[in-house]
Amino acid sequence: MNPTWSFPPHKHDDLCEIIYISEGEGLFTIGNRTYKATQGDILIYNQGVLHEEQSNPAHPLKTYFCGIGNLAVEGVEQGSLVPNHLEPVIHAGSYSYLVENYISAIFEELKSQVLGYETVSQYNLVSLIVSVIRILNTQTPPVQSVSSGTLGYRIKEYIDKNYTKDIPLNEIANRLYISPHYLSHILKE
């Protein structure tokens, strides 16, 4: 492995990408922001987002890259895994072991190509995605990244799309990755 590896700015218009850092550290530019990420971090590049990666030669990165085409997660834009108001770099925390197991199992299955590897890989991918969503649901968005106007527009848009359904407040809050109390506050405004 080359300790000074880097990928120049690029994007994928047909897939979302999940990167798990199992060792080392590096700099990652996602959209217009640069992040330092280290062991246990997950980076998510939504479909069509410009990004670049650079390993730190003093602490070379060991990563798993997983591209997902035709991603459709309820409550999030098509081709996206992380909502726009949340940071695309998250720490796996207590999920580190699971995340690394799922993503490494996908690679092992694809490499072995033994009977049923496609099915096993698909189940591990679904488990990986669910784990990432669980981690995202435990995070609160930074105050500066969510303005009431933007969030209010997203709430209105969701209600407009689902006005024929009887939707409880908790469900709307879950879909928008906010607390029911905060949703109630925004609606009052």
Buried (B, 14 or more C-beta within 10 A) or exposed (E): EEEEBEEEEEBBEEBBBBBBBBEBBBBBBBEEEEBEBBBBBBBBBBBBBEBBBBBBEEEBBEBBBBBBEEBEBEEBBEBBBBBBBBBBBBBBEEBBEBBBBBBBBBBBBEEEEEEEBEEBBEBBBEBBBEBBBEBBEEBEBEEEEBEEEEBEEBBEEBEEEEEEEEEEEEBBBBBBBBEBEBBEEBEEE
